[in-house]
């Protein structure tokens, strides 16, 4: 995970350009994700995990009373600070796995973060989400599924460790675990979450709550 944080610190300057390039064939499906988030209407106190450059933080602002956006990369946060100018938003530099929430949130949101969580930390992530949510709080997330555009140079496929090369030629290690929607829903049920997951081609989105059976 520390290697992954270093990777995103180095990638920050090129992130927006390379993650959503001009002529991106997946942009219509990306628009479906944004439409789903707007329909979800993330109201109240919202926590955004791994906010990156703030592209989706902008989507939260019209609905939320307040947004706490957390990211481990100061370089990413600096770009988010320039992009998202709102008194509703507080940017926090922290590794979310060692961060202590400052009170209950009505919504926890993350975009393209779940695929960067190693299988060994999957349950820890959802325990964290649970600890951040108010009773009846909701979660919404979106990510990349398996699709034919996806190609990675695996270092350790079982753990999802991949090798990434940036525009400056530097090589880094990151995690990339692509879930099938049915597989992910079943895994979430195992750890106590009742989540609807909808595929939009190359991507998927999910929304739900801690299951009542989980207490």
Number of C-alpha atoms within 10 A of each C-alpha: 14 10 12 18 17 15 21 20 18 18 21 19 14 13 17 15 10 13 9 13 12 9 7 11 11 14 13 11 16 21 12 17 23 15 13 17 21 14 9 14 16 25 18 15 21 29 30 23 24 25 26 29 23 24 15 18 24 15 17 24 20 14 17 19 15 20 26 20 24 22 23 23 24 17 19 23 24 15 17 22 16 10 14 20 11 12 10 15 21 14 19 19 16 17 17 16 11 8 12 12 15 8 10 17 26 19 25 25 24 20 21 18 19 22 19 18 19 19 16 9 11 16 17 14 16 16 13 16 21 21 14 21 23 15 12 14 20 23 25 23 21 25 21 24 20 16 11 7 8 10 8 12 12 17 14 11 13 10 15 19 21 18 16 17 13 14 9 9 8 11 11 18 20 22 25 23 21 18 18 15 19 13 9 15 17 13 15 18 14 12 16 19 22 20 21 14 19 16 19 16 15 16 23 23 24 21 20 16 19 23 15 10 8 11 6
